[in-house]
Amino acid sequence: MTRSRPRVVIAGGGFAGFHAARKLGRLAKGQVDIALINPTDYFLYMPLLPEVTAGILDPRTVAAPLTSTCRGVRLVLGAMTGVDMETRTVTVRDPEDNVRTLGYDHLVVALGSVNKLLPVPGVTDTAHGFRSLAEAIYLRDHILRQLEIADLSDDPAEREARCTFVVVGAGYTGTEVAAAGQLLTNIAVRHQPGLSGQKMRWMLVDIAPRLMAELDPRLSAVAHRVLSKRGMEIRTGTSVELATHEGVKLSDGQFVPTRSLIWCVGVRPDPMVEQIGLPMNRGRLTVDEYLVVPGHPEIHACGDAAAVPDLTRPGSITAMTAQHAERQGKLLANNVAAALGIGRAQSRPYRHRDLGFVVDLAGTQAAANPLGIRLSGIAAKAVTRGYHLLSMPTNRIRIATDWALDAILPRQLVQMGLVRSAAVPLAAGTPEHPEEPASAARKSR
């Protein structure tokens, strides 16, 4: 990075960081040195991960290359490990443990979030997370492996346990993972003669009183009805008290034999956010409505890492959603550009308008609420897929082609064997945002 031009460092390439970098690169047109720090060389479109697990989409289609989609931005491969606010520098550790230092005139903290863990005995040793491409690929292999091993077993109890899948967390992610996973096992079991007549048992567990409690109750009821009709066991008002390699104990006292505990409880800010040493609000960096850290006009934050005031609900902060992260990233790019004398004359506060939501329930089913219009079934499915195509920065034709091929061709049911369990430890948050050295994470497994 040259000292003759302003230097902007963006830490994190998730929804917020990616859109901030992309927009700022377009606005700056070479007038600013922009560095994007990210552990991977791609932006991951997480809403389509369940379709990767289900074998509908090629994993590469949901990964947008940062170098080709963020023009005018230099990728710094690695993870931010520290910030020196006096010298205005950040330290970065790359995948080979080399450490380098970057100077900045403006720093954007968009580190995102990691798996939210609860103090449940055994969870970190037995559960599978769902926050990364590696975890999605691993879960697909794991599901198919359980069915293939069950097919060879003469023990009815073992077969039942391997054909039982427990998803904890009935928010957007958990509901979509359960829906896609259930249809995958229903397809796969047809090719396992030893499992003829064997029930594929899927359970969706959440302490909340209903599925996706943050949604409109009527659309939540639609999701409940669709999944129940498929035979899914929905346990609301229930939590997990103990997890072992043989199964899980629920808060109602029932022990469910299973080899598959899928953890979709929620997210929390990347632990690096707290280590920066700036004021926090509910585990996130305190910022004003302009996404600036008070007292530090050169430091900005957005997305899951920032406690952005919700101007539509005074006293509240915006939720940790992709919709907020994307909009905040774009606004932040405009505001940083304005501070550098590029583009608009002055910064603007973040004020959002809810555009609704989309939830894919697999097959031909979905639930959606675009602009307040409640939809379900085929109409919601069309809106859901249209929304995802518009939101993807690249690979749209590839994704649409995969969807079309899945509709007319048999699904390929093979384990790739590319990701081992040691590479996706739940205790380490996600592979993209490790909280502890890899060696320690492997020991936890």
Order of alpha helices (4+ residues) and beta strands (2+ residues): beta-alpha-beta-beta-alpha-beta-alpha-beta-beta-beta-beta-beta-beta-alpha-beta-alpha-alpha-beta-alpha-beta-alpha-beta-beta-beta-beta-beta-beta-alpha-beta-beta-beta-beta-beta-alpha-beta-beta-beta-alpha-alpha-alpha
